Amino acid sequence: MSSPSKTTEELQEITLEKTPEQLENGPPYSVFTGLQKSFITYAASVSAMFSGLSSFIYYPAITALANSLTTSTGNINLTITAYLLMAGLTPSIIGDCADRLGRRPISIFVMALYLGANLGLAIQSHYVALLVLRCVQSAGASSTIALAYGIISDISTPAERGSYMGVLMGFTNAAPSVGPVLGGIITEKLSWHWIFWLLSILSAAHLLGLLLFLPETSPNRPNFIVIVAGGLQYTVFGCLAASLSAQMIVLYSLDYLAAGLVYLPSGISGILAAYLTGKLLDYEYRRTAQKYGLTVSKSTNEITDFPIEEVRLHSVFYFITISTIATVAYGWTLQARTHIAAPIVMQFITGGASVAIFVICGGLLTDLNPDRSATVQASYNLIRCALGGAGVAVLQAISDTVGAGWCFTIYAAFSALCLPLLLLLKQRGHLWRKTER
């Protein structure tokens, strides 16, 4: 065994072989150049500025809003309280999602959410709508500050981070000065509606810039693909469930009790699919381990050298295909007003296939994140509920416009989009995991 003094001498020899630049700088911390870092910082800082701007631009319009909406100043102040409460709650959830899924998709998501809220605020003329949409606006805007800090942490070291933080704080602290001036001018010369039209225009332009130019600074492609695919499947599943009772009552003149009973086939198939898919996943794990000559161990979570993506995603393509075809068939059986058994059978099939997909996606997320399973599942739940809510919100409008057949064909197309995404993950996921370690 080498003595401590000899080890020290060896380390000194290794150190002397390095140039002064290597000793000072070491290996590069980020793949981005200085110019790219500056651009990313400015993009993140502009995003963060919307949080304070949305708050302070609102204050000069408080009295105008109260008069226009025929309510009290106290009630308008409650919309400010709701905005601040949401601003305190949302960043921790969104920040965690960004850590699990990557900064770019979450940055785009919250800016799109913020844009949608601004558009709704610009066209509404009711106090309740104002209150609700201010909460949604806050959920999008307030998260941008946490995301900006995360992005700057990704691309910079402590030795250079101060300058980037200075840029961020410069933008965020400009809002308390600029916001009230803009709000006062717009309210006086135009109307309070134009406050939100201005925010809509600014956020739309910035969202376009993020879509085109913002790179990913903290990649986690496997988690992102699984959550998006699971979210899309959950959206279709939710729309199928939301449509069933209403369609049964309108098309087949069922009473409310019978309209509730028609959900039983889908629920029963889901229970069976959950149990059987779990058994299938264990079987495929053993089969793949045998294929690659690997040992199946029940005493470790280590999967660095195990192709877990190949295992978990082996059967998911069949389930997605079945669900997609059955979703299309469900829509057209409603359109054709076939016997009531036809749409119920399609619901039975989609219910089982969808639950099988959920088991696979949830299991793979746990496999990929064994030490933070609860937090990544929370991120998954947030994204899929947001997608599901959006899907159900436009369901009736689409159905009324193009009919049930084409409506569910459109939703089935979103389901089919998961196929190439998950195929990519199956083929490249193991390599990505090793690269991102």
C-alpha positions, 0 to 999 in steps of 0.5 A: 500500500502506498504511503500518504507522503508518496500519494501527495508527491504523485498528486503534486507531479500530476498538478505540475503537468497542468498549465496555469490556464487548466488549473485556473479554468478547469473543464468547461462547466457549460457547453454554451458560449459566452454570447449564448449564455448572455442571450439565454439570460436575457430571454429568461429575464424577460420571462421573469419580468412578466411576473412583476409587470402583471402585478404593477400594471394592474394597480392604476386600473383598480377603480376603473375595473370596479366601476366597469364591472359594477363591483366594489374596490374591495372585491377588486383588491381580492383579485390582487390577493388571489394573484399573490397567493397563487404566486406563492404556491405555483413556483414550487410546483412548476420549479419541480416540474422544470427540474424533472422535465427540463427548463425549455418545455416548462418555460414554454408551457407557463408562457403559453398559460400566461398568454391564454390568461391574458387573452381571456382577461382582455375579452371578459367583462365579469368579476368572477372571470376576472378573479379566476383568470387572474389566478391563471395569469399568476400561475403562469407569470410567477413561475418564470422567476424560479425558472430564470434562476434555474436556467442561470444556475444551469449555464453559469458557475459561481465565479460568473453567476453574479453578472447574470443575476444582475441582468435578471434582477435588473429586468424584474425590478424595472417592473414596479416602475414601468408597470404603473406608468403603462397601466395609468396611460392605457387606462386613461387613454384607452381602457383597462381591457387594453392592459391585457391586450398589451400583455397578450401582445408582449407575451405572444411575441416572447413565446414565439422567441422561446419556441424558436430560440431557447435551448434546453439547459437541463435536459431530461428527455426520458421523463419529458417524453413519458409525461407528454405521452401519458398526458396525451393519453390521459386527455383522450381518456378524459374526453371519452369519459366526459362525453359518455353520459351526455351522449347516452342521454341525448342519443339513447334517451337513458335516464340519469341512473342508466347513464351512470351504469354505462361507465361500469364496462370501462371501469371493469376493463380498467381494473383487469388491465391494471392487474394484468399489465403489472404481471406483463411488465414483470414477465417482460423484465425477466425476459429481457434480463435473460436476453442480455444475460443479466441477473434479476435482483429484487434487492436493488434499484440500480438500472444503469446498465439495464435497458429499462426503456426497452422492457417497459415500452415493449407492449405499449405500442399495441395498447396505443394502437388499440386505444386509437382505433377504438377511439375513432370507432367510438366517435363514428358509432355515435355519429351513426347512432348505432345500437347502444352496445357498440359505443359501450364496447368501444368504451370497454376497449379504450378503458382497458387499453388506456389503463394499461398505458398509464401503468406502463408510463407510471412504472417507467417514470418510477424506474427512471427516478427511483429516489424522487418517484413522488415528486416526478409523479406529482409533475406528471399529474400536473401536466396530464391534468392540465392537458386533460382539462384543456381537452375537455374544455374544447370537446363540446365545441369541436363535437358541435362543429364537426360531429362526434365522428371527426371529433374523436378522430382528432383526439385519436390523432393526438393519441397516435402522436405518442407512437413515434415519441415512445419509439424514439425513447425505446431506441435511444433512452438507455443511451440518453440516460448514460449521457446525462449522468 
